[in-house]
Amino acid sequence: MDPLDSLRKLCLGLPETTERLSHGEPTWFVRDKKTFVMYADHHHDDRLAFWCAAPPGVQEDLVAQEPDRFFRPPYVGHRGWLGVWLDVPLDWTEIAAIVTDAYRVIAPKKLVAEL
């Protein structure tokens, strides 16, 4: 299955999310305003990935523990966002948890309560 299709299904399955292109890549928004996940189809290199919001400290921990699966993305990495490689073996249960956590970081409390 195409990782974009799987990622899209996870993102659009969350309350009040939308998708549109941003910087030439599929990007998912909460209430069509705030970005919580960005697809990175060879955006700055020859690798497939996505970038997402992450709770404080998560980026540093995951990148240190598993640099072959996670990275600090350009532009948003300094804000704690997490880069997740999609061209490695994937655990979609873990990816779903990462996407949900990204949503929780960005979404208003009312929407988070719907999860």
C-alpha positions as protocol buffer text, in pm:
chain_id: "A"
residue {
  index: 1
  type: MET
  ca { x: 0 y: 0 z: 0 }
}
residue {
  index: 2
  type: ASP
  ca { x: 121 y: 351 z: -81 }
}
residue {
  index: 3
  type: PRO
  ca { x: 238 y: 524 z: 241 }
}
residue {
  index: 4
  type: LEU
  ca { x: 65 y: 844 z: 129 }
}
residue {
  index: 5
  type: ASP
  ca { x: -272 y: 667 z: 115 }
}
residue {
  index: 6
  type: SER
  ca { x: -220 y: 523 z: 464 }
}
residue {
  index: 7
  type: LEU
  ca { x: -103 y: 854 z: 607 }
}
residue {
  index: 8
  type: ARG
  ca { x: -394 y: 1038 z: 444 }
}
residue {
  index: 9
  type: LYS
  ca { x: -643 y: 792 z: 597 }
}
residue {
  index: 10
  type: LEU
  ca { x: -494 y: 842 z: 945 }
}
residue {
  index: 11
  type: CYS
  ca { x: -492 y: 1222 z: 921 }
}
residue {
  index: 12
  type: LEU
  ca { x: -840 y: 1261 z: 771 }
}
residue {
  index: 13
  type: GLY
  ca { x: -980 y: 1021 z: 1030 }
}
residue {
  index: 14
  type: LEU
  ca { x: -923 y: 1281 z: 1302 }
}
residue {
  index: 15
  type: PRO
  ca { x: -1192 y: 1540 z: 1388 }
}
residue {
  index: 16
  type: GLU
  ca { x: -1222 y: 1846 z: 1162 }
}
residue {
  index: 17
  type: THR
  ca { x: -912 y: 1782 z: 953 }
}
residue {
  index: 18
  type: THR
  ca { x: -860 y: 1887 z: 593 }
}
residue {
  index: 19
  type: GLU
  ca { x: -595 y: 1830 z: 331 }
}
residue {
  index: 20
  type: ARG
  ca { x: -447 y: 2066 z: 77 }
}
residue {
  index: 21
  type: LEU
  ca { x: -115 y: 2123 z: -91 }
}
residue {
  index: 22
  type: SER
  ca { x: 136 y: 2336 z: 95 }
}
residue {
  index: 23
  type: HIS
  ca { x: 481 y: 2394 z: -51 }
}
residue {
  index: 24
  type: GLY
  ca { x: 387 y: 2141 z: -320 }
}
residue {
  index: 25
  type: GLU
  ca { x: 320 y: 1856 z: -77 }
}
residue {
  index: 26
  type: PRO
  ca { x: 1 y: 1709 z: 74 }
}
residue {
  index: 27
  type: THR
  ca { x: -47 y: 1871 z: 414 }
}
residue {
  index: 28
  type: TRP
  ca { x: -311 y: 1816 z: 682 }
}
residue {
  index: 29
  type: PHE
  ca { x: -470 y: 2091 z: 886 }
}
residue {
  index: 30
  type: VAL
  ca { x: -693 y: 2119 z: 1191 }
}
residue {
  index: 31
  type: ARG
  ca { x: -1000 y: 2326 z: 1108 }
}
residue {
  index: 32
  type: ASP
  ca { x: -834 y: 2416 z: 779 }
}
residue {
  index: 33
  type: LYS
  ca { x: -595 y: 2650 z: 963 }
}
residue {
  index: 34
  type: LYS
  ca { x: -315 y: 2488 z: 1163 }
}
residue {
  index: 35
  type: THR
  ca { x: -81 y: 2229 z: 1012 }
}
residue {
  index: 36
  type: PHE
  ca { x: -21 y: 1911 z: 1209 }
}
residue {
  index: 37
  type: VAL
  ca { x: 132 y: 1677 z: 943 }
}
residue {
  index: 38
  type: MET
  ca { x: 321 y: 1748 z: 619 }
}
residue {
  index: 39
  type: TYR
  ca { x: 414 y: 1484 z: 362 }
}
residue {
  index: 40
  type: ALA
  ca { x: 771 y: 1507 z: 232 }
}
residue {
  index: 41
  type: ASP
  ca { x: 804 y: 1329 z: -101 }
}
residue {
  index: 42
  type: HIS
  ca { x: 1175 y: 1378 z: -164 }
}
residue {
  index: 43
  type: HIS
  ca { x: 1125 y: 1741 z: -61 }
}
residue {
  index: 44
  type: HIS
  ca { x: 1486 y: 1814 z: 33 }
}
residue {
  index: 45
  type: ASP
  ca { x: 1660 y: 1487 z: -42 }
}
residue {
  index: 46
  type: ASP
  ca { x: 1597 y: 1149 z: -202 }
}
residue {
  index: 47
  type: ARG
  ca { x: 1396 y: 1008 z: 90 }
}
residue {
  index: 48
  type: LEU
  ca { x: 1024 y: 972 z: 157 }
}
residue {
  index: 49
  type: ALA
  ca { x: 899 y: 1099 z: 493 }
}
residue {
  index: 50
  type: PHE
  ca { x: 648 y: 1309 z: 680 }
}
residue {
  index: 51
  type: TRP
  ca { x: 698 y: 1590 z: 928 }
}
residue {
  index: 52
  type: CYS
  ca { x: 464 y: 1642 z: 1222 }
}
residue {
  index: 53
  type: ALA
  ca { x: 412 y: 1836 z: 1540 }
}
residue {
  index: 54
  type: ALA
  ca { x: 534 y: 1647 z: 1847 }
}
residue {
  index: 55
  type: PRO
  ca { x: 498 y: 1685 z: 2222 }
}
residue {
  index: 56
  type: PRO
  ca { x: 793 y: 1850 z: 2400 }
}
residue {
  index: 57
  type: GLY
  ca { x: 1102 y: 1630 z: 2413 }
}
residue {
  index: 58
  type: VAL
  ca { x: 970 y: 1360 z: 2180 }
}
residue {
  index: 59
  type: GLN
  ca { x: 1173 y: 1468 z: 1878 }
}
residue {
  index: 60
  type: GLU
  ca { x: 1499 y: 1459 z: 2071 }
}
residue {
  index: 61
  type: ASP
  ca { x: 1424 y: 1121 z: 2229 }
}
residue {
  index: 62
  type: LEU
  ca { x: 1316 y: 943 z: 1911 }
}
residue {
  index: 63
  type: VAL
  ca { x: 1595 y: 1086 z: 1694 }
}
residue {
  index: 64
  type: ALA
  ca { x: 1854 y: 985 z: 1956 }
}
residue {
  index: 65
  type: GLN
  ca { x: 1706 y: 635 z: 1998 }
}
residue {
  index: 66
  type: GLU
  ca { x: 1633 y: 553 z: 1633 }
}
residue {
  index: 67
  type: PRO
  ca { x: 1803 y: 788 z: 1385 }
}
residue {
  index: 68
  type: ASP
  ca { x: 1737 y: 539 z: 1104 }
}
residue {
  index: 69
  type: ARG
  ca { x: 1360 y: 596 z: 1151 }
}
residue {
  index: 70
  type: PHE
  ca { x: 1331 y: 952 z: 1284 }
}
residue {
  index: 71
  type: PHE
  ca { x: 1499 y: 1286 z: 1212 }
}
residue {
  index: 72
  type: ARG
  ca { x: 1485 y: 1658 z: 1284 }
}
residue {
  index: 73
  type: PRO
  ca { x: 1315 y: 1811 z: 978 }
}
residue {
  index: 74
  type: PRO
  ca { x: 1429 y: 2137 z: 820 }
}
residue {
  index: 75
  type: TYR
  ca { x: 1235 y: 2460 z: 887 }
}
residue {
  index: 76
  type: VAL
  ca { x: 1018 y: 2316 z: 1168 }
}
residue {
  index: 77
  type: GLY
  ca { x: 1264 y: 2098 z: 1355 }
}
residue {
  index: 78
  type: HIS
  ca { x: 1371 y: 2385 z: 1579 }
}
residue {
  index: 79
  type: ARG
  ca { x: 1008 y: 2398 z: 1702 }
}
residue {
  index: 80
  type: GLY
  ca { x: 1024 y: 2034 z: 1812 }
}
residue {
  index: 81
  type: TRP
  ca { x: 859 y: 1885 z: 1505 }
}
residue {
  index: 82
  type: LEU
  ca { x: 946 y: 1524 z: 1423 }
}
residue {
  index: 83
  type: GLY
  ca { x: 1050 y: 1380 z: 1089 }
}
residue {
  index: 84
  type: VAL
  ca { x: 944 y: 1019 z: 1023 }
}
residue {
  index: 85
  type: TRP
  ca { x: 1102 y: 820 z: 740 }
}
residue {
  index: 86
  type: LEU
  ca { x: 850 y: 632 z: 525 }
}
residue {
  index: 87
  type: ASP
  ca { x: 1106 y: 442 z: 316 }
}
residue {
  index: 88
  type: VAL
  ca { x: 1192 y: 199 z: 600 }
}
residue {
  index: 89
  type: PRO
  ca { x: 986 y: -88 z: 744 }
}
residue {
  index: 90
  type: LEU
  ca { x: 684 y: 75 z: 909 }
}
residue {
  index: 91
  type: ASP
  ca { x: 472 y: -4 z: 1211 }
}
residue {
  index: 92
  type: TRP
  ca { x: 141 y: 161 z: 1120 }
}
residue {
  index: 93
  type: THR
  ca { x: 12 y: 129 z: 1476 }
}
residue {
  index: 94
  type: GLU
  ca { x: 308 y: 340 z: 1589 }
}
residue {
  index: 95
  type: ILE
  ca { x: 258 y: 582 z: 1298 }
}
residue {
  index: 96
  type: ALA
  ca { x: -108 y: 621 z: 1398 }
}
residue {
  index: 97
  type: ALA
  ca { x: 0 y: 709 z: 1753 }
}
residue {
  index: 98
  type: ILE
  ca { x: 254 y: 964 z: 1623 }
}
residue {
  index: 99
  type: VAL
  ca { x: -9 y: 1126 z: 1397 }
}
residue {
  index: 100
  type: THR
  ca { x: -262 y: 1134 z: 1682 }
}
residue {
  index: 101
  type: ASP
  ca { x: -4 y: 1294 z: 1912 }
}
residue {
  index: 102
  type: ALA
  ca { x: 68 y: 1555 z: 1643 }
}
residue {
  index: 103
  type: TYR
  ca { x: -303 y: 1631 z: 1626 }
}
residue {
  index: 104
  type: ARG
  ca { x: -323 y: 1661 z: 2006 }
}
residue {
  index: 105
  type: VAL
  ca { x: -39 y: 1917 z: 2004 }
}
residue {
  index: 106
  type: ILE
  ca { x: -212 y: 2141 z: 1747 }
}
residue {
  index: 107
  type: ALA
  ca { x: -588 y: 2090 z: 1790 }
}
residue {
  index: 108
  type: PRO
  ca { x: -802 y: 2290 z: 2031 }
}
residue {
  index: 109
  type: LYS
  ca { x: -890 y: 2112 z: 2358 }
}
residue {
  index: 110
  type: LYS
  ca { x: -1251 y: 2068 z: 2245 }
}
residue {
  index: 111
  type: LEU
  ca { x: -1145 y: 1862 z: 1944 }
}
residue {
  index: 112
  type: VAL
  ca { x: -885 y: 1666 z: 2141 }
}
residue {
  index: 113
  type: ALA
  ca { x: -1164 y: 1568 z: 2381 }
}
residue {
  index: 114
  type: GLU
  ca { x: -1345 y: 1402 z: 2088 }
}
residue {
  index: 115
  type: LEU
  ca { x: -1065 y: 1149 z: 2041 }
}
